């Protein structure tokens, strides 16, 4: 593509330079690439311009903000093009370069506080040729490639869509975070449908207030061309979400409590029950009623299943066929992932790291628990401190034994985080063990065979971040080691 054709919507010019690629990272520039220099939070991308030039950049497109013009004046020898608010426009630029891939593949954007990962992975199992972009990686389920963020940067997203399209994928289930929406990372994407799982407290260290957090989520509904939107009718914020949905968009409402609203397609549940193998219920849609059993745990997973059902039905799938697929659906790593059982306590590894998520996990596991309920959890450092005492109170309310431990302390003192969590707790059921491995072992070794244990907060993560260093750590592996140790001693 010629440089002038690539940027014609934003700047004028007659440059006929051939562009062979785009790069945000100067280390990844090769001959013929355009180096994209954003005005970053900590530093400007133009600080790395010389490395990009040395590696063969044919031009530099930069944001003039944050000292950009001053830095650009020192660079010679190749075209420099200034574009105001480049970060917000990068998605559209990248989409143009890659031939507008989202217009040729069905992209389902999934946002909300909890459930994004589960919904994306469940959709990948219900829909044919469905890929994933999200927290656990991108590509085909079972062979995901790593992503740094829940929603990658705008350039990477377009590259991924282009490659997935080339691999004959028909649909992409994509997690869309509030950070990504606020920063424009999904600008330039045409969404076939969007899903709002739920809204509860999270990321207030970034957004400041719940209203700002909600408004960031609602940006997803402003994207052009959306065909349908799935909303959770049981969520306290649902009316604000519905009010933002454009009139041209078909609304689908889901409810695990039987709620129905006029003027939309409704998919709802009755006769829910829990057993040792998972959850059963009857799903209703229009005049159809279908019995479903899923090998999953947690009432919130019913909401996740309903959301994926609504998306699948909106895209033309058959309810009976979907019910058959759901009978064999696989749980998501680190999302209410069951381990142990039988002669050992049943342990659930879950990513719950917000007050709402922790309460839902504990309330759900309580329904499966014949003995005592244990919980091992902590809170991350350098993040929203206000949720810590809330999570302590929730753990104290629902569990019989509470072990508070490290999560990702980052640059905070672990003891200070623990103190924040337990400051409002009043019972003697709480124990603090800062070493996370020791805390998990303490629960697994001391619980009875009829007890249930929730290890919450890290889920799929394979590291623990302390003082800026990510050290290998897997809740799942630590749980398995502890269970095996106990099994040997039976």
N, C-alpha and C positions, 0 to 999 in steps of 0.2 A: 504494500500500500504506500502511496505517496504521502509525505508529511502534510502537504496542504489539504489533501482529501481527508486525512485523519482528523485534522483540527479545524476544518472549515466552519463548523457550527459555533466555534468559540473565538477564533481569531482569523484575521485576514492574512493573506500572504501568497506568494507564488512559488514557494519551495517545491521542487520536484524530487527531493531526496527520497530514496527508497527506504522504507522502514521495515525491518525484518522482525522486530520484537519490541516489547516494552519491559522495563525493569524498574522496580522500586528500590532494589538493593544493588548498590554500585558493584558489589562483588559478583553479581550474576549477569552483568552487562557483557555482551559479546558484540562482535563487529556488526554494525547496522542497527543496533538497538537504540531506542530513545530512552534516556534516563529520566525518570519522573522524580522530581525533588519536591517533597511536601514540606510545609511548615509544621514540623512535628511539635509535640508537647514539650520536649526537652531541648531539641536542637533542629536546625534546618537541614534538609537533605542536601542542600548545595555544599555543605561542608565536605561532602564526599564526591564532589563533581570531578576532581582531578583523577581519582581512581577510575571513574566511569569513562572519562576521556581516554585514559591510558589503555583501557580495555576495548576501545573501539566504538564508543557511543557516537552516533551520527548527529544527535541533537539533544538538547536538554529542555524539558518542559518543567517550569517551576512556578511555585506560588510566591508572589511578590511580598507577602506578609512576613512578619517576624524577621526583619532584616534581609529579606530575600533580594531586594533591589540592590542593596549595598554589596552583598556577596556576589551577585550576578555581574556587577560592574568589573569585578576582578578576573572574570573568566573570558578567555579569548580562544579563537580558533574554530568555533562551530556555532551553529544557530542556537540562540537561547530564546525561548518563547515564554512570556509571563502569562499566566491565567489565574485570575482572582478566584479564590475559593476552590482551588484545584482539587482538594480532597473530596469535595462534594460532587465534582464533575468527573472524577477519574473513572467511576463505574461506567458512565456513558461513553467516555473516550475508549475504554477497554472493550466495551460491548461492540462499538463500531469496528475496532481493529479485528476482533474475532468473528465478525460477520453476524452479530446479533444472535448469539446461540440460544438465548432464552425464548426467542420467538419461534424456535423450531423444536423445543423440548418442553414438556409440561413441568413447571416448577411450582412446588407447593411450599409456601413459606409458613413456618410454624413458630409462633412466638408465645410468650407467657412466662410466668415465673418458674413453674415446674412442669415436667412432662414433655418438654420439647424432644429430648433424646429418645424417650420411649416411643413417642408418636412417630418419629422419623424411622426408627428401626422396625416398628410394627407395619408401617406403610410399605417398607421395602419387602416385607414378607407377604403382603396382601396384593400388591400391584405387580404386574409383570414388568420385567426390565426396569426396575426402580432402583436408582442409586441414592446415596446419602451424602449430605454435606453437613457436618455438625461436630459436636464436642468430641466424639470418639474417633473422628477421622472422616475421610471422604472417599467415595468410590463405591464399590460393591460390598454389601454386607458380608463379613467373613474375610474380606481382603482389603480392609480400609487402610488408606495412607494417612499419615499424621497431619493434623491441623494444630496450629498454635492456639487459635481462638475458636470459640463456639462458631462464630461466623468469621471466616477469613477476610483479609483486606479486599478492597473492591477489584483490584487487578487479578488477584489469585482466584477470586470467585468466577470471573469471566473465563479465565484459563481453564478452570475445572469444568465449567459448563461446556466449553468448546470440546474438551477431551471426552467428556461423557457422551456428548452428542456423536462424536466420531466413533465411540464404542457401541453405538446403536442402543443406548439407553433411551427409553421413552419418557421417563418421569424422574424427577429429582425431588426427594423430600429434604428440605433445607431448614435447619434451625436458624432462626433470626433473633439475635440478642438485642436488648435495648441499647447497648453500646453501639452495635453495628448500625442500628437505625439512626441514632443521634449523629453518628459520624459519617453517614452516607455510604456505608460499605455495600448496600444492596441497591444503590441507585443504578439505573440502567438495566435492571432485571424486570422482565415481564412475568408476573405471577399468574398462573392458571387459577390458583386458589390460595387462601390463607386460613390459618387456624389460630385461634386465641384459646389457649388451654386454661389459664387462670391468671389472676393478678393478686400478688401478695407481696409483703415487704421483702425487698432485695435491692442491692446495689445503691443504697442511699448515700454511701460514701462518694459515689460518682454523680448521681442525679440530684441529691440534696433533699427532695421531698417526694412523697408518694405521688402527688399530682404530676410532677415533672417526669417521674418514672413512667406513669401511665401515658402521658402525652408522647413520650418517646416510643412506646409500644404502638400507639395509635397511628404513628407515621406510616406503618405498613399498609394501612387502609387507603393511604393517599396515592399509592402506586397505580399507574394507569393500566387498564385492561383486565383487572381482576374479574374472574367469572363467578366465583362463589367464595363465601366466608363462613367458616364454622366457628360458632361461639358456644361457650359453656353457660347454659342457662342457670346453673347453680352457683355461679361465681358472683360475689357481691358487686363487682364492677361491670356486670354484663350490660346494664342499661346504657352506660357511657360508651361501651364498645359498639352496641347496636346503633346508637345515635350517630356514630361516625361513619357507618357503612353507607357508601353511595347507593342511590336508588337503583342503579343499573346492575348491582351485584346481588345475586341470589344468596339469601341468608339461610344457613342450616343451624338449628339449635339442638344441642345435645343435653341430656339430663339423666343423672343417675338416681334422681328422686321422683321422676315421673312428671316433671314440669313441662308444660306445653304452652307456646305462645302463638297467637294467630299471625297469619301473613308470612309464615316461613315453613320450611321443611323441618320436622322435628323427629329426632331419633332418641327414644327414651327407654328406660329400664323399669321392670318390676320383678318381684319374686326373686330378689338376690339372696344367695346363700353361699356359705363358706364351708369347704371341706379340706381334707388333708392334701388333696391334689390341686386345689386352687379355688376358683370362684365360678359359680353358675348364676345365670340370670336369663330372663326373657327380654329380648330386645324388640321394640315396637317401632314401626315406621309405616305411615299411611295405614293401610288395612292389613299389613303384614305383622305377624308375631312369630319370632323364631327363638327357640331355646338354644342357648350358647353356654359352653363351658370352656374356660381357658386355664391353662396350667400356670397361672400367675397369682400373685398374692397382693393384697392391698386394695381397699375400696377405690383409691385414686386411679388404679390401673383400669377400673371399669370406665372411668372418664376418658382415659387414654384410648381404650379400645373403642368407645363410642365415637371419639373424634376421628379415629382412623376409619371406622365404618362410614361415618358421614362423608368423609373425603372420597372413599371408594365408591359409595353410592352416587355421589355427585358426578363422578367420572364414568358412571355407567355400569358398575359391577352389579352382580346379582346377590341378594341377601343370603340366599340358601348356600351358594357357593362360598361366600365370605365366612359363613358360620362354620363350614367344613374346614376351611383354612385356619380359622382361629383355634380350632381344637388342637392343632399341632404347632401353635405359635411358640417361638422361642423367647425366653426372657432376655433382657438386655444386661450386659455385664455391668455390675455395680449398681443396678436399679432393682431393688428388692430381690437380689440374687440369693436364693436359698442354698445353704450348705449344711451338712450334718443331717440330723434327724435319726429316727430309729432308736438305737441305744445311746445316741449322743444328743445333746441339745440342738434344736433347730436354730441356725444362725442366719440372719439376713444382713447382707452387705448392701448399704444404700448410700446414695450421694446426698441425701437430705442435709442441707446446710443452711436452711432458712427456718424461722419459727413455724410457718405454715406447713412446710414439708415434713419437719420432724414430728409435728403433732399428727399429721395424717398417717405417717409411717407407724408410729407407736399405737395409735388408735386401731389401725388395721391389723397389726400383728397381735394385739390383745385379743382379737376375735378368733385367732387360730391357736392361742396359747392355753394349754391345759394347766400349766404351773405358773411359776413366777416369770415376770418380764424384766429383762436386763437391757440397759442401753449404755453404750460406750460412745462418747462423742466429745468434740471440742469445737472451737471457733477459730477461724483464720485470723492471723494478725494483719494489721494495717488495712482493715476493712470495717464496715459498718459496726461500730461498737454497741449501738443501741439495741441490737437484736440479741446480744449475749445473755443478758438476764432473762429475757423472754424465753429463750431456749432452755435455760436452767429451770425456770418455773414449769415449762411444759414437760420436761423430763421428770421432774419431781412429781408432777400430777399423774402421769400415765405409767411410769415404771415402778417396779418394786425395788430394784437395785440400779443405782446411777453411778457410773464411773466417768468422771470428767477428765479429759486428757488433752494432749496436743493435737492440733489439726495441721495447719501450715502456719507456724508462728511468724514466719517471715522475719521482720526486724523488730518485733515486739518481744518482751519478756514473757515466757510461757506462764509464769506464776501470776502475772498481771491479768492475762486473758482468763485464766482459771478463776481468779478472784472476781472478775466481772461477771462470769457465768453464775457463780454460786452466791453472789452477794445478797440476793433476795430470797434464797432458799432457806427453809426453816426446819426441815426434817433431818433425821440422822441416817437416811438411806443413801446419802451422797458421799462418795469417796473420790479423792483426787489422786490420780496416778499420772504424772506428766509424761512419762515414757509410753508412747502409744502401743508399742509391742507388748510391754508388760501389762498394760491396761487390758488389752484384748485377751491375753493369756489368763489373766485373773478371772475374767468373766467366763471364758470357755471351761476352765478347769473347775470352777466352783459351782457352775450351774448344774441342775439335775437334768436327767434325760427328758423330762416333760416340760422343762423351761424353754423359753425363747429368748434369743439375744439379738439386739439390733446394734450393728456397728455402723455408725452414721457419719457422714460428712465428706468422705473422700471417694467412696464408690469405686469407679474405674481407675482412679489415678494411681500411678506407679512410682510416685515420688513423695517426699516430704520436704518442704522448703523452709530452711532455717538459715537466717543471716545471708540471704541471697544465693544460697547453694541448694540445689535440688539433689537430695540424696535418695537412692532407690528405696522405695517402701510401697508395699501392696497390702491393703487390708485383707484382700482375698487370700493371699499367700500366707499371711500371718495367721488367719483363721484356720486355714487348712492344716498348717503345721501344728497348731494347738489341738485341733480335733484329732489329728493322727497321733499326737503324743498321748492324748487321753485314751484313744482306741487301744494303743499298745498296753496300757495299764489296766484294761478291763479284765 
